[in-house]
Amino acid sequence: MHVDASCINCGRAVGGADQKFCPGCGQPTPVHRIDWHFLGHELEHSVLHMDRGILYSLKQLMLQPGKLLRDYIEGRRGNQVKPVLLITMTAAAVLLLNRLLNGAGVMDSAAMDALGVGPGVPPELAKLAASFRSVNAWIESHFAAFTLMLLPLEALIFRVVFSRFGKLNYPEWLVITTLLTVQTFVVWSLLVLVHRWLPQTQVLAVLLGSAYSVVSLVQFFEGRPIWSTLWRALLALGTFSVLSTMATVVAVIVVLLSH
């Protein structure tokens, strides 16, 4: 289809039969008709390809996190999928697996639900539980967006805590914290598969994900004192956990006061 001497997209001359992409706009040359072979080829090369793609990036992120972080920050990104794509896909995987296998959402509000029902429950406590459920329902419905909203805060905390350590700028920390969050979502997805034997998957995912983040940063700052990286990583993760929890509490209070 469209075996021409010029690019069908921008009109630039094609250099020859060996040229696979237009040097001007990146359009594949020649363009192939969309059929089952085309769709299979796209799936293989964009998702399953061993040299690049989503599975390749996830494998590197989980098995060689320090190396992947260094490669991305230093500019060796040709074989890697964009971090935002990874985090949105893994967030969707967590949400879907929880609903299909766990029969629940990602936000566990069982404790507050129990406090807000039953005879003799004070009206104030029932309203608090209802506000908590309302906030949880919003987070559940906008899980990927909620995750992306928290990333700037997490990156800022890491930037401040590591300000005199790695000399990384704020956008670079945004990329790093995005990839570290992807790790947590991968761990969470795996835990959901065995939720029958390991309850409280959300808590375990946060704990194991945090441990994975610490190990990743120790590998990333290879050559620096391990304990120095360790306490900074733990301080940043702890501060972020406290502040994100406080943000949720503030949201619950706002909902409570609005009713």
Buried (B, 14 or more C-beta within 10 A) or exposed (E): EEEEEEBBBEEBEBEEEEBEEBBEEEBBBBBEEEEEEEEEEEEEEEEEBEEBBBEBBBEBBBEBBBBBBBBBBEEEBEBBBEBBEBBBBBBEBBBEBBBEBBEBBBBBBEEBBEBBEEEEEEEEEBBBBBBBBBBBEBBBEEBBEBBBEBBEBBBBBBBEBBEEBBEBEEEBBBBBBBBBBBBBBBBBBBBBEEBEEEEEBBEBBBEBBBBBBBBBBBBBBEEBEEEEBBEBBBBBBEBBBEBBEEEBEEBBEEBBEEE
